[in-house]
Amino acid sequence: MSGGPLSAETIACARCGRRVTAEAPRCPECGADPRTGLSGFRDGARDRVRVCEGVGVRLVALAVDFVILSAVFLGIGLLVYLVLVGAGEFAVVGEEPPSWPLWIIFSAAAFLYFWIGEARFTQTLGKRFFDLRVVRTDGGRVGYGAAFVRTLLRVVDWLPAAYLVGATLVWLTPRRQRLGDLAARTVVVRSRTMAADEIGTSALPTVPWPGPAPAGTGRDHA
Ligand SMILES: [Zn+2]
């Protein structure tokens, strides 16, 4: 058969593990030939590297996550309210339900959103917006255990307000890690294309690709 445009057979990229179509000439994440894991840049003067990201873009991604969570939560809340009104549950004027169960439910939903999102997909929707991924400091995949730890410690990183502890640690640590990252041994990365001489001399903190290291490339600058 000639193979129509919808034949979407996928393979795991040999360098970064991302699922790509079997015919893809170059992996969009790591820039390698997905079948060999070798750098897809023909002249070798450039390559894709994963750089640990700092406070700015991470806070913006976080704000997006909370907008999404709040919108979903308000939508569901409104729906429940309308159903209850329809059922005549709020017939007594002036009688309001206590608000604390809502905060507990919202916190639990937010916890599951960050935990499952980062463990299953390596990113939440907010991080996906900015091509951010959570990975281990050795470049490997973050699992459910590490994602659980970094999500749990968001509470401490938030203290005393607005992620002050977390942001300060990200500024101070060489790999830009908040407390949850330090405890879970994770970093937040974004892949960028850099010139080879820039990769060699750059002070930017990077992590290696998780796949088998192709000889002579990819790993020596990590
Ligand atoms: Zn790749």
Residues whose N, C-alpha, C, O or C-beta is under 5 A from the ligand:
A	BS01	ZN	C13 R15 C16 G17 R18 C27 E29 C30 G31
